[in-house]
Amino acid sequence: MAQQSVGTEEQFEDLLAFIRENRGFDFNGYKRPSLHRRIEKRMQDAGVGAYGEYLERLKEDDDEFAQLFDTILINVTGFFRDMPSWEFMRKEIVPKIAAAKRSDEQIRIWSAGCATGEEAYSLAMIFADELGDEGFSERVKIYATDVDERALSEGRHGIFASDTVKDVPEAYRERYFESIDGRSIFSSDLRRAVIFGRNDLLVDPPISRIDLISTRNTLMYFNPDAQRRILLNFHFALLPTGYLFLGRSETLLARSSLFVPVDLKRRVFARGVREDMQEQLREMVEGDRAPIVPAPEAERIREASFDAAPIAQLVVDPAGHLAAANMQARTLFGLGQRDLGRPLQDLELSYRPVELRSVIEQAHTAHHTVSVRDIEWIRGGDSRSYDIQVGPLHAADGSLVGMSVTFAETTRYRKLQEANELQKERLETAFEELQSTAEELETTNEELQSTNEELETTNEELQSTNEELETMNEELQSTNEELNTMNDELRLRTEDLHQVNAFLESILGGLHAGVAVTDGELRVQAWNERARDLWGLRAGEVHGKHLMNLDFGLPIDQVMPLLRGVVNNGSQDGEVKLEATNRRGRQIEVRVRVSPMNGPEGDVRGAIVVMEEVDSKQDE
């Protein structure tokens, strides 16, 4: 767990400003909780407890910047992360991208936030599988970008630990990797198509004319404003037929019109068309254009359009004869081909449903369209209403060529008007009740709006929490990798220690004299087999006990002056001969030699007591 940092938010902002001004890294677009955690983790590792103190450390130690950036920029990645999504890409999206291109056109892919390159190389494998190795080398360019120069350098080499490639399908491992000295090296032919370079998504311009952008679990580290800016850049970078491939915790696009979901579960999106761009396209299409329809064909089109008009229309020539009638007019008035050219006054339609000749005369005199509205016509017990418009028709030179008469049926609208009048009366009766209800509804609406805003806020918080949990998960994964590394180191040190202990035990066991090793408090730490043979005490019985408390035949009180001189005063070796009783109860003469046990820096850590029987034949 990270230690509790000491400092105010203002001091934290000062720290970010210093990093931005001195190293060009602007972390203002990153989520604050994640930044706090990562910086405080580095402060803990560096033994610093306050923001101000850490700022001074950065000013004095340039190397600390590299350690800090490695901590903040979590390079957690892997080959084919979330395999179902990659299967969807391989089966559905990659073939569409390839099919949309001519055989001589280049396919451009952008892996944004690529870390050490695993996802960029995953893209290379699925496109090579679709196009073939030769087609891939000739047509595909993959731009792998990140802000971490160290991670980019690792990615360029394409060398990975064997456990890193465990998620790569076996067929791909055999085809695209070479195993050397326990390391897996990515195919050099495919690696040449992957271009690694530094790109800050918040600062640097996007790469253009891209067919596919893959940026998985990168957006979740940025706040909503920064995410929107990045999405605008992605929209600009993609071709109209391009796709965007996100990580499973990134759902901002569900609320964006810039991209259209192709498969929301797999986080695959197609490039949408912005409204302002649609308007520009509409203006381009609806601009001035030269006529391209030949004149005779245009005449046929006009005739067909007149005949197919949805309202009844007649044309009367200047002499008062019926010159034309479209299909709707012929059906409405029962006109046939023989009626064309007859004087209008000889036809029933001249006075039914309205006195048409007077209206025509009025329009002719006024030189503009005359309208007669809501004319009721009862036919066979069925009442219908019409709006009639009569207007002059002029040729290109301005001369009058006839009069146009149209009959627009308004029966439905008249019935609606009558029903509307009835409803109006009812509405007036209920107006006061509705007014009271409206006030209540308005109050309820305000409450619902407030509730809706709270729900939207809660939804945003939940989304932010989800992204935060995913960020923490990757941080924990990074920490777990560090712990695994430490565990391996401890295991190696333990093996080394066991070897040293075995070596020491071998040495002690090979000595013909009894040896006891004590710490600074004269507690026994080592006891060899010869000492057991002399005094009858096993190593397990004496380990950790004070020499004075051992019950054996050596008068240890006579050795204590030498021991204290060695341990307390750092004296050199001392030796004494003593009468003692061995484990068989026999009296023997023993030479006892006491030497200091020195530490790595020459300090005295304890004593080495060598006990050797002067005349061993007595023991026999």
N, C-alpha and C positions, 0 to 999 in steps of 0.2 A: 504494500500500500504506500502511496506517495505521502510524504510528510506534509503537514499543514503549512502552506506558504504564508509568509508574513508580508503584508503590503496592501496598498489601496489599489482600486481600479485605475486611478490616475497614474500610479507608478507602473502598472501593467501596460497602459497605453504608451507611456514614455519608453518602455522597453521595446514595444513594437515599432515605434517611430525611429528609434536608434537602429534597429535591424534594417528598416526600410531605407534610411538615409545612408547607411554605411555598407550595406550588402545588396541593395536593390531588390530585396524580397518584400513584397507588400502582402501582409497577411490579413489586411482589413476585410477581405472578402471571405475569410474562413470563419467557421462557426466558433463563437467565443468559448463555449464549454469545452470543446475538443482542444482548442489552443491552450486553455488554462491547464488541462490535464497533461498535455504533452510537454509544455514548458516546465511545469512543476516536477514532472518525472525526471527531466534532465537536470533540474536544480537539485533534486534529491541525490541523483547519481554523482553530481559534482560537489556534493556536500555544502550546498548553499541554501539558506532558508528564507531569503527575502528578495523581492524583485529588485530593489535598489542595489543590493549587494551583488546580485547576478549581473546587473547592468555594468557595474565596475569590473566584474570578471571578464565580460565581453570586450570591454575597452582595453584590457591589459593582455588578453590571451586570444590571438587570432585563431588558434586551432580549436578553440571552444565553439566557434561558429559552425564548423563542420559537424561536431558532435550534436549540436542543437538541431541543425537541419535534418540530420539522420533520424533524430527522435520525432520531429514534427511531421516530416514527410514519410508517412508509414508506407513502406514499400511491400505491402502484403499482396501477392499476386500468385498466379499458378497457371499451369496449362489446363485449358478446357474447364475452367471453373463453371459450375452449374451445367453439367453435361447435357441435360435435356434442351437447354437454350441453344447450345452449340449444335446439337443434332438438328434442331429446327432451322438454324442458319445454313447448315450444310445441305439439307434436303430441299428447303423452300427458297431461301433468299439468294444464295450463291448462284444457283442455276439461272434465276431471273436476271441478276446483274450481268452474267456472262451472255445471256440471250439478248439483252438490250444493246449490246455492243457489236460493232462490226469486227470481223476477224483481225483487222489491222488497227483497231482502236485500243488505246491503253486503258487499263482499269486502275484507278487510283483509290487507295485505302488509307485512312488516317486512324492510327491507334493512339488516342490522346490519353495522357496519364499512364504510359505504358510500363513504368517502373523498370524492372530488369528485363523486360521484353518477352515474357512467357506468352502473353495474349497476342502480341504481334506475330510471334512464330506460330501460334495456334491458327491465326488467320491465314498465314502462308501455307500451312499444311492443307486446310480445307479447300483453298483455291487451287493449289497444285493438284489435289485429288480430282477436282472438277475439270481443270484445263489441261492436265498433263504437265510433267516437269518442263518440257521444252516450251509449251504454250505459256506456262506461268512465267518463265524467265524472260520471254519476249514481251509480254503484255502487262504484267502486274508490277506496280510500285506501291510499297507499304511504307508510310511515313510514321515512325514510332517516336513520339515526343513526350517529354517530361521536364520538370524543373530541377530534378536531382541529377547533377552531372555524374556522380559516382555510380548511380543506378544505370544511367545510360552507357557508361563505360563498360560495366559488366554485361549489359545486353548486347553490345557490339561483338563481344567475343563469342557469344553463343555457347558457353561452357556451363553445364549444370551438374549438380550433385545427382547421384543415381536416384535418391528418393524423391527428388523434385519432379522427375519425369514419370512417376508411377501412375499418374492419372491420364497420361497419353495413351490412346488406344494402341494395342500391341502391334497392329499392322503399321501404324504410323511410326512407332518406335523403331521397328526393324527397317523401315524405308528411309526415314529422315534423320536418324541419330546413329552416331558411331561411338562405341564404348571404348575408352582408353584410360587405364589406370584408375578404374572405379569412377570415372567422370563420363558424362554423356555430352557429346559435341554435336550441335545442330548442323545439318547439311550446308556445306559452303555454297553450293549452287543456289539454294533457296535464300541463304543469308545475304547474298549480294543484292537481292531485290528489296531488302528491309533497310531503310535509311533512318538511323537514329539521330535525333537532334533536339536541342533544348527549345521549349516553347511554353511560355507562361500563359495559360488560358485567359487570365484576367488582363494581361498587358499586351501580349504579342498579337499581331494580326493572324487570322485563320488561314490555313492552307486551302486553296481554291480548287474548284472542279473535281470534287471528291464524289466517288460512287458509294462509299460506305465509311461511316464514322463509328468506331468502337471505343466507348469510354465507360468502362464498367466499374461501378462503385467509386467514381471520382467526383461526380457532382455532389454527393452526399456530404462532402467535407466543406462545401461552400454554403453561405447563407442564401436566402431566396433571391435577393437582388442580384448577387453575383451569378447565381444559377441562370436567371433570365438573360443577363448579358452574354453568358457563354452560349446559351441556346440560340440567341440571335446570330452569333458568329457561326454556329454550326449550320443554321438555316442558310446563311450566306454561302458557306463553304460547299454545301451539297449541291449536286446537280438536281434538276427537277425529278429525275428518276432514282435519286439516291435514298439510302436507308440509314437509320441511326440505331445502334445496338447499345443498350444500357445495362447496368447491373440490376439485380433483383430488388434492391431496396430503394431504387430511384423511380418515383412515380409523379414527379412534377409535371411531366408531359401530359398526364391525364387531364390537366387543367390548362393546357396551352393549345392555341390554335395554329402554332407554327408547324406542328407535326401531327400526323394522323396514325393512330395505332394500327399496326398490321397484326400483331399478336401481343396483347397487353400483358398476358401471363409471362411470355418470354422476353418482354421488354424490347420488342422490335417495332420501330416506327418508320413511316414513310414521310418524305418531305411534303408539307402542306403548302398551299398558295396563300400568301397574305392578302388582305382585302385591298390595300393600297396598290399592290402589284396587279391584282385583278382589274382594278380601275384603269391602270396604265395599258394593260392588254386590250381592254374594251375600247379605249380611245384609239389605239393603233388599228384595231379591226374596223371601227366605225369612221375612220378618217375618209378624206376625199379619195374616191376610186373612179377610174375611167370605166364607162359602160363596156361590158364584154358580151352582151346578148345581141345577136343580129336583129335588124329591124323586123323582118317578117316573123321571126320567132317571138319577138317582143309583142307583136300584134296578137298572136295566138295566145300568149300568156295573159294579155289584158282581157281578151274575150273570155278565156276560161275563168279568170278571176271575177269578172262581172257576173258570169252565169252562176258561179259558186258562192256568191255573196250571201251571208246568213239572213239578210233582210230583203223584202220585196222591193224591186227597183224598176221604174219605167223611164223611158226616154221619149219625149214628144218633140217632133221637129218644129221649125218655125212656122210651118203651114198648118199645124194643129193635128198632124197625123201621128199615130203610134209608131215610133221608129224601132224601139227595142224593148224587151221585157226579159228579165232573168228568170231562172227556174222558180224561185220563190214567188215571183209575181205571177207567172203563168199558172202555178198551182193555186194561189190564193184567189185569182179572178177567173179561173177556167179559160185562159187564153190559149189559142193555138197559133200555128204558123200562119194561118189564113188571116188572122187578126192584125198582123204586122202590116203597116201601110194604110190601114183604115183610119178615117177621121175619128178623133177621140170622142166627138159628140155622139157617134153612133154606137159607142160601147157603154155598157152598164156602169163600168167603173168611173165614168165621167161624172156621175151624180151619186154614186153609192160606193163607199159609206159617207162621202162628203161631196159637195158641189165643187168638183175639182177644177173646172174651167175658170171659175172666178179666182181661185187661189193662184192658178198659173198666170192669169192676167195680172194679178197683183204683183207677183214676183217679177214678171217681165217689165212692168212699169217701174218698180222700185229698184231693179237691177241688183237685187240681193236675195238671199234665201228667206223664204217665208215659212213659218212653222205653224201647224194647227195641232193642238195637243188634246189628248183624252177624247178621241172620237170613238163613240160606242157603235158597234156594228153587230146586229143580231141576225144570225143565220141559222135556220133550223132549230130555233129555241136556244141556241148557244150564243151567249153575249161575249164579245171580245172588244178590246180597246186598242187604239192605234195612235201613235204620234206620226203625223204626216209632214214631210219637209219637201218644199218645192224650191229649186234653185236653178239659175241660168248656167248653161254650159258654153264655154268660150273656146274657140280654136287658138292655135299658137299666135295668130295675128290679131287676136282680140275680138274677132267677129263672133256673133251669136250663132251657135249651131243647133241649139235645142234647149229643152228644159228637162231637168232630172227630177223625178218624183220618187220618194222613198216612203215605205210604210213600215214603221217599227212597231211591233206588237208590244203593248204595255199592259196586257191583261193581268199578268202575274203581279206587276208592280202596283196596279190599281187595287187588286184584291189585298195586297199587302198594306196599301195605304188605308183601305177601309178597316182592315183588321187593326191597323195601327191606331186609327181614330177610336175604335172600341176599347183598345187597350189603354189608350190615353185617358179615357173617362175612368176606367178602373184604377189606373195609376193615380189619378188625382184623388180618388176616394181613399186610397191607401197611402197617400203621400206622408201624412203625419206619422203613421206607424213606421213607414220605411225610414223617415228621417231619424226617428229614435233608434231604429235598428242599425242605421248607418253609423250613428255615433258609437253604439256598442261595438259594431264591427271594426270601426277605426281604432277603438281602444284595444280590441283583441288583436288587430293587425299589428299595432305597435308592439304588443307583447310578443306576438309570434316573430316579428322582425328581430326583436331583441334576442329571443330564444335562438333564432336562426343564426344571428351573428355569433352567439355564444357557441353554437354547434360548429360553425365554421372555424372559430378560434380553437375549439377543442380538437377538431380534425387536423388543423395545422400543427397543433402541439403534438398530437399523436404521430403525425408524419415525421415531425422533427425528432420526437423521441425514438421512433423506429430507426431513422437514419443515425441517431446518436448511438443506439444500441449496436447497430451494425459497425459503426466506427469503433466502439469499445471492443467489439468482438475481434476486429482485426488488430486492435492494440494488444488484446490478450493473446492473440495468435503470435504476434511479434514477440511479446514477453515470454511465451511458452517456448519459442525457438531459442531465445537467449538462455532460458533455464536448461533446455536440453543440452545446449553447448556447454554450460557450466557443469552439468551433471556428467557429461563425457570427460571433462577435465578432471573432476573430482575422482571419477572412476580410475582414470589413468594414474592420478597421484596416489590413490589407495593401493593400486597394484604395485607402484614403485615402493610404497611404504612397506607392503608385505614382503617384497623382495629384500629390502634393507633389514627388516626384522629377521627374516630367515637367515640372511647373511650374518647378522650379529649373533643369532642363536648358534649358528654353525661354528663361529669363531669361539664363542664362550664354551660351547660343548667340547671343542677340541683342545682346550687348555687342560693341563694336568694339575693345575692348582684350582682351589675353590675361589670363585669370584662373586662378590656382592656389589651391586651398584645402587647408590642411594641418591635421593634428591637433596635439596638444600636443608630440608628438615630432618634428614637422616632416616627417611622412610625408604624401605627396600623397593627398588624398581626392577632389578634383575637378579637372578639367583641361578647359577649354573649347576650342572649335574655333579661336578666334583665337589661342590659345596654340600649337595645333598648326601653324597657318599661319606663326607667327613662328619656331618652333624646330624644326619637322619631327618632333616626337614626338607619337604618338597617345596618347589617354587610357589605353588598355589597357597601354601600355609603361611608363607612369610611375606608375600607381595603386599605392599602398602603399609606394613607394620614398621614401627620404630625399632632400630637395632637393639636398643636397651630393653625392649619388651620381648625379645626372642628368648625362648628357653632352650639353650644349647650349651655345649661344653666349652665354649670360648669365653674367657673372662673379658667381655667387651668393655667393661669399665676401664680396663688398662689401655684400651685402644682409643677411648674417647678423646684424650688430649690431642692425639694426632688428627682425629676426625674434625674436631672443632678448629684446630689450626688450619686445616685445609679449607673447610667450608667457610669459616668466619673471617679468617685473616688472609686467605689466598696463599698459604704456605706451599712450598714445594713438597715433593714426595717425602714420606717419612716411613721408617721401618722399625719393628719391634719383635723380639722373640718372646713367646709366652708358653707356659705350661697349660695344656688344655686336655679335655676328655672327649674322645671321639664318640661316634654313635654306638660303638660296641662297649663303651665304658672303660676303655683303656686310656692310660695317660700317654699323651704324645707331646712333642715339642713342635710348635707351629711358628713359622715366620709370617708375620702380618705386615704387608706393605700397603700404605694408604697414599693414593694419588688424587689430585683434583680432576673433576670432570668439567671441562670448559665448554662454554657455549660458542656460537658462531662468531661472536664479537670478542672472544677472549675472557668473558666473565665466567665466574665459577658457578656452575649449576648444581653441583653435588660432589660425591666422592666415589672413588673406585677402591674397593677393599679386596686385596689379593691374599688368600690364606693358603700357605703351602706347608705341608708336613716336612719337617727337617729330615727325620729319619723314617721313611715310609715302611721299612722292614718291621718296625715295631707293630704296625697295624696288622701285619700278616701273622 
